Amino acid sequence: MKREHIANEIEGIVILAVALILLASLVSFDSNDLPWYTSHPNVPVKNLIKISGAYVAGSLLFAVGYSAYALVLFLFFYSWNKFTLKELKFSIFKFISFGVIFCVSSSLFSMIGPQASAARFERAGLVGFFASDFFVKYFGRTGSFIILLTFGLLALILIGEFLVSPFLFKISEILKEGMVIIKKKAEGRKERVFTPKRQPKLLEE
């Protein structure tokens, strides 16, 4: 048991280090570091992880846009499971679901915000840009949001064994408590007794 714990600790530290390197690469990404975007790239490279970080971040942002940060979150989650000795079993369905999460989040980034092509591509990357166009063309914006959110929830269930029903029940309880508080405040305002302003006394002559 001790050896297994040590092995998990080592794996957790390595995965956490990879997550931090990837996060630093994405946060400090500068398109002028790469010859893809300019004929005069920065010398030296401004990325915190230098040329390796610039290429990794550039590739991820080009492919899936801001959804690249989902990979960082997953690595943090995976390392946490290693530190807490929780087994996270992988399967082909989980890998497919993770790909679905990338596509869904990228498409949503494309659909939310300014709709200029350059801005959409920056937020969503190549995958989200074309996937969102496909969904909007055949299902409209409202239908696309519903379909994408449905796919996203199903993928979360398969990836992290995330149960939707307890989450929805918790939200409904919070909303009910909020409605009760608002109702009590409204009733309290109605029960207040407003005393009329006292008329000023007339000066005796």
N, C-alpha and C positions, 0 to 999 in steps of 0.2 A: 504493500500500500504506500510505503514511504517513497519507493522508487517511482511509482506511478505519479505521486504528488510532485516529486522533483521534475519529472519529465513534463508534466502539465505546466509547471511554473516556467520552465525554460521555453516551451512552445508559446506560452502566453506572453512572455517578455519579447520574444522575436516578432510575434504577430503585432504586438503593440508598437514596437519600433517601426515596422513596415507601415502601420497606419499613420504614425506621426510623420514619417518621411513623405508619405503620399499627401497628407494634409498640408504640410509645409510647401510641397511642390505646387499644389493647386492654389493655395492662398497667394503665393508669390509669383504666380504665372504672369509672364509678360510676353505678349505675342511677338514683340520685336527681338526676343531671344532666338527665334527660329527662322531659318531661311525660307520656310513655307510662306511666311507673311510679309517678309521684307527682303530686299536685295542687300541691305546693309544691317545684318543682325548685330545685336549688342556685343561688344567686346570690352570687358568681360561680361559673361551672362549674369543677369540680375536675379535669376531664380535662386532661392535659398539652398536648393539641392543641386545647383549648377546645371550643367548641360543634361545630365541624366534626368533630373527633375523637370527640366523644361520640355524634354521630349515625351516623358510619361504623361505629364499634365496636358501638354498640347494634344497628344493622341486621344486621351480620354475626353477632353472638352470638345474636340472636333467630332468625336463619335457620338457622345451622349450629352454634351453640355453640362449644366449644373448637376445632373444626375450622377456625375462622377463622385460627388460627395457621399452618395449612398454607399459606395464601396468602402469609403472611410468608416462610415457608421457600422457597416457590417463587420469590418475588421476589429473595431473597438468591441463590438458585441461578442465576436468570436473569442477575442483575448480574455474578456471578462468571464466567459464560460470556462475557459481553461483555468483561470485563477480560482474560480469557485467550484471546480471539479464537476461541472455539469457537462454531460456528454451531448454534443450536438452532432447527430448522425446525418450524413450526407447521402443523397440519392439522386438519381437522374431527374426526378420530379422537382427536387429542390433547386438543382442547377437551372432547370428550365424556368422555374418560378422566379429565380433571381434575375434571369434575362428579361422576363415579363415586367418585373419591377422597374428595370432600366428603361424599357420601352414606354411603360405607362407614365412614369415620372417625367421622362423627356418630352412626351407628347403633351402632358399637362403644362409643363414649362413653356412650350411653344404656344399654347392656346391662351395662357394667362399673361397679361401685360401688353405693351405696345406690339402691334402686328406688322411693323415694318420687317421685311425679309431679313435684314442684317441683324436686327435685335432678336428676332425669333431664333435665328441660327445660333447666335451667341448663347442664348439661354438653353436651347434644346439639342444642339448638335445635329449631325446628319440624320440620325435615327428619328429623333423627335420631330424634326422639321417635316420629313416626308410621311411619317406615320400619322401625325396630326392632320396633314392635308388629306390623307386617305380617309380617315374617320369623318372629318367634317364634310367632305364631299358626298359621302354615302349616308351619313346619319345625322348631319347637322351638328351644331355646337352643343345643344342640350343633350341629344342622344349620345354624342361622343363623350361628354363628361360622365354620363351614367355608365356607359360601357367601360370606359377606362377605370373609373373608380371601382366597378365590380371586379374587373380583372386584377386590380391592385389588391383588393381585400382578399380575394381567393389566393393570390400569390403569397401574401403575408401569412395566411393560415398554413400553407404548405412549407414555407421557409422556417418560421419560428414557432410553429404550433400555437399561433396567436388566435385566440378564440374571440370572435366578433360579438357574440351575444352578451357576455359579461360586460364588455366595453359599452355596448348600447344601453344595457340596463343601468350602468353607472351614470351615463349621460342623462338618461330619463329621470333618475333619482335627483341629480343635480338640478335639472330643469324644474322638477316638481317642488323642490325646496325653495328655489328662486321664486316660483310663482306664489308659494305660500307667504314668503317674506313680503313680496310686492303687495299681495292682497291685504296682509295685516297692516302695512303702512297706509294703504288706501283707506281702510276702515278707520284707522286711527285719525286720519285727517278729517273724515266725516264726523267723528264723534267729538271733535274739538268744539268747545263752546266759545263762540266769538262774542265778546262783550262789546256793546256799542260804545263809541267814544263819548266820554263825558262832555256835555255841553259846557262851555265856559260861563261862569256866573256873571250875571249882569251887575254892573257897578251900581250900588245904591246912590241915589242922588241925595 
